[in-house]
Amino acid sequence: MRVLLTNDDGIAATGLHAMRRALLRVPGIDLAVIAPDSNRSATARSITTRSPLWVEEVALDDGSTGHATDGTPVDCVRFAALGLIESEPELIVSGINHGSNLGDDITYSGTVAAALEGIVLGLPAIAVSQQAGHGAMDFRDGHQWEAADFEEVARFTARMVEELEHVPMPRGTLLNVNAPAGDAVGAVGCRLGKRIYRDRLELTEEEGGRRRYRIYGERPGYEEEPGTDFAAVAEGRIAVTPLHFDLTDQAGIDELAGFDLDGLLRPAAREV
């Protein structure tokens, strides 16, 4: 199986290399690595359209080579699909991210965005993230990561890849995997939870008529509901959440069917 490994933390990230080593132990894997040249966390599904992209070959610690680019995680997947590597991948693995990607955070996550690009291209995809060692339920984390932090979820994901033909993953669906800090007590399929953001506007500096603000300083919380990815990780389980791109609200379409949208093309009635 031809697998593309990418991430949003950059090609030097500890999590990427832990995942690479685990995948290389799976029989029959032909692995390619294309990743950003530096951290692109929280870039979501951004792409680079207004300038060419630099790419360079980078020596990896086992003597093989990967590709680093100044593009985004989604650009990395596009590179693979458009011929930068010898053969188009059959599976996208994105991660292991340094920090969780749970609940509403997936809409910001470059890790999940790369996996979403896989399903746009008709390829199965897995996004993988690891909770920080101090237990933060957050994708924003600055502590020093060690290879041991990722070993369990790397093995779990590699087994998932090895058993891919038996893993329930409908076409057009990716699996978002989040591991707890420390040893997991199990793994469970679950839905996305609800994030509680505590952002605030904080002025930090004024200079020459300009103002500098911090708006993402507070660590977010979450709603404590059973059956969610937050609950699973809080219980020490690996959370596996199937995601797809169908964002259509069918009930909303039914509601709109009873509304005169054509009437909005006519001039508004004005009072005399």
C-alpha positions in Angstrom: 0.0 0.0 0.0 1.3 3.5 -0.9 0.9 5.8 2.1 1.5 9.5 2.3 2.6 10.8 5.7 2.2 14.5 6.4 1.4 16.8 9.4 1.1 20.5 10.4 3.9 20.7 13.0 6.6 20.5 10.4 8.9 17.9 8.9 11.2 17.9 12.0 8.3 17.2 14.5 8.8 14.3 16.9 5.3 13.1 16.3 5.7 12.8 12.5 8.8 10.6 13.0 7.2 8.4 15.6 4.4 7.7 13.1 6.9 7.2 10.3 8.8 4.5 12.2 5.6 2.7 13.2 4.3 2.7 9.6 7.6 1.4 8.3 7.1 -1.7 10.5 3.9 -2.6 8.6 4.5 -5.2 5.9 3.9 -4.0 2.4 3.9 -0.3 3.1 5.5 2.1 0.5 5.8 5.3 2.5 6.4 8.8 1.3 6.8 11.9 3.5 5.8 15.4 2.4 5.4 18.0 5.2 5.7 21.7 5.8 9.2 23.0 6.4 8.1 24.5 9.7 5.1 24.7 12.0 1.7 25.3 10.3 -0.6 24.6 13.2 -4.2 25.9 13.0 -3.9 26.7 9.3 -7.0 24.6 8.7 -7.8 24.1 4.9 -5.7 27.0 3.7 -3.9 26.5 0.3 -1.2 28.5 -1.5 -2.6 30.0 -4.7 -0.8 33.3 -5.2 2.8 32.2 -5.3 4.9 29.2 -6.3 6.0 26.8 -3.6 9.5 25.8 -2.6 10.2 22.1 -2.1 13.5 20.5 -0.9 14.5 17.0 -0.2 15.3 16.4 3.4 17.4 13.5 4.8 15.6 11.5 7.4 17.2 9.7 10.3 17.1 6.2 8.6 18.9 7.5 5.5 15.7 7.9 3.4 14.5 11.2 2.2 11.3 13.2 2.6 10.1 16.4 1.0 9.7 19.7 2.9 7.7 22.6 1.5 6.9 26.2 2.5 3.2 25.3 1.7 0.4 24.2 4.0 -0.7 20.7 5.0 -3.3 20.7 2.3 -0.6 21.7 -0.3 1.4 18.7 0.8 -1.4 16.3 -0.1 -1.9 18.1 -3.4 1.8 17.7 -4.2 1.5 13.9 -3.7 -1.6 13.7 -5.8 -0.2 15.8 -8.6 3.0 13.9 -9.1 5.7 15.2 -6.8 6.3 11.6 -5.7 6.6 8.5 -7.9 3.2 7.1 -7.3 -0.1 8.6 -6.1 -0.9 7.5 -2.5 -3.6 5.1 -1.6 -3.9 6.4 2.0 -3.2 9.7 3.8 -2.0 9.6 7.4 -1.7 13.0 9.0 0.1 13.5 12.3 1.0 12.7 15.0 -0.1 16.1 16.1 1.5 17.7 19.1 -1.7 18.2 21.1 -5.3 17.1 20.8 -7.7 17.9 18.0 -11.1 17.4 19.6 -14.6 18.8 19.0 -14.9 22.1 17.3 -11.1 22.4 17.1 -11.1 20.2 14.0 -12.3 23.2 11.9 -9.0 25.0 12.7 -6.7 22.0 12.6 -4.1 21.6 9.8 -3.7 18.0 10.8 -7.4 17.2 10.1 -7.3 19.5 7.0 -4.7 17.3 5.4 -6.8 14.2 6.0 -9.9 16.0 4.7 -8.0 16.7 1.5 -7.5 13.0 1.2 -11.2 12.3 1.1 -11.7 15.2 -1.4 -9.4 13.2 -3.6 -11.3 10.0 -3.0 -8.6 8.5 -0.7 -9.1 7.0 2.8 -7.4 9.2 5.5 -6.5 9.1 9.1 -5.7 12.2 11.3 -3.8 11.4 14.5 -3.3 13.6 17.5 -1.8 13.1 21.0 -2.9 14.8 24.2 -0.1 16.8 25.9 1.6 15.1 28.8 0.1 17.5 31.3 -3.4 16.5 30.2 -4.5 19.7 28.4 -7.5 19.1 26.1 -6.1 21.6 23.6 -4.2 21.6 20.3 -2.1 24.5 21.4 0.8 23.2 23.3 4.4 24.3 23.7 6.0 21.7 26.0 8.9 19.6 24.8 7.7 16.4 23.3 9.6 13.1 23.5 9.4 10.1 21.2 7.9 8.1 24.0 4.9 10.4 24.1 3.7 9.0 20.8 4.7 5.4 20.8 1.3 3.9 21.8 -0.9 5.9 19.4 1.7 5.3 16.6 1.4 1.6 17.1 -2.4 1.8 17.3 -2.6 3.8 14.0 -0.1 1.4 12.3 -2.3 -1.5 13.3 -5.3 0.4 11.9 -3.4 0.8 8.6 -2.5 -2.9 8.6 -6.1 -3.9 9.1 -7.5 -1.1 6.9 -9.6 -3.4 4.7 -11.4 -4.6 7.8 -11.8 -1.2 9.6 -15.2 0.4 9.1 -14.4 3.5 7.0 -17.1 4.3 4.4 -15.9 6.0 1.2 -15.7 9.8 1.8 -15.0 9.4 5.5 -11.8 9.9 7.5 -11.0 8.8 11.0 -9.9 11.4 13.5 -7.8 9.6 16.2 -7.0 11.3 19.5 -4.9 9.6 22.2 -4.8 10.5 25.9 -1.7 11.3 27.8 -0.1 8.2 29.2 -1.2 4.6 28.6 -4.6 4.3 27.1 -7.2 2.0 28.9 -8.9 1.3 25.7 -10.2 2.8 22.4 -13.7 3.8 21.4 -15.7 5.2 18.5 -17.4 8.5 19.5 -18.8 11.7 18.2 -17.3 15.2 18.3 -17.9 17.1 21.5 -18.6 20.8 22.0 -15.7 23.1 22.7 -16.0 26.1 25.0 -13.7 28.9 23.9 -12.6 31.6 26.4 -10.9 34.0 24.0 -10.6 37.7 25.0 -9.3 40.8 23.5 -6.1 42.0 25.4 -4.1 45.1 24.3 -0.4 44.3 24.8 1.3 47.3 23.1 0.8 50.6 21.4 3.3 52.2 19.0 3.0 54.9 16.4 -0.7 54.8 16.3 -0.8 51.0 16.0 -2.2 48.7 18.6 -1.1 45.1 19.2 -3.6 42.6 20.7 -3.7 39.1 22.0 -7.1 37.4 21.3 -6.4 33.7 21.9 -4.8 33.7 25.3 -7.2 31.6 27.5 -7.1 27.8 27.4 -10.5 26.6 26.2 -12.8 24.1 28.0 -15.4 21.7 26.8 -18.9 20.5 27.5 -18.8 17.3 29.6 -21.1 14.9 27.7 -20.9 11.1 27.5 -20.2 9.6 24.1 -17.9 12.5 22.9 -14.3 12.6 21.9 -13.6 14.8 25.0 -15.2 12.3 27.3 -13.2 9.4 25.8 -9.9 11.1 26.2 -10.8 12.3 29.7 -11.5 8.7 30.6 -8.0 7.6 29.2 -9.3 6.1 26.0 -8.2 6.6 22.4 -11.1 8.5 20.7 -11.8 7.5 17.1 -14.3 9.8 15.3 -15.5 9.3 11.7 -15.7 12.6 9.9 -17.0 13.5 6.4 -17.6 16.6 4.2 -21.3 16.6 3.9 -22.1 19.8 5.9 -25.6 20.1 4.3 -28.4 20.6 6.8 -31.2 18.6 5.3 -33.8 19.9 7.7 -32.7 23.4 6.7 -33.3 22.6 3.0 -36.8 21.4 3.9 -37.5 24.7 5.8 -36.2 26.7 2.8 -38.5 24.8 0.5 -41.5 26.6 2.2 -40.0 30.1 1.8 -40.3 32.3 -1.2 -36.7 32.7 -2.1 -37.7 34.0 -5.6 -39.4 36.9 -3.8 -36.0 38.2 -2.7 -35.3 39.0 -6.4 -38.1 41.5 -6.4 -37.7 45.0 -5.1 -38.6 45.4 -1.5 -42.0 47.0 -0.9 -41.5 50.6 0.3 -43.8 52.5 2.5 -45.3 55.7 1.0 
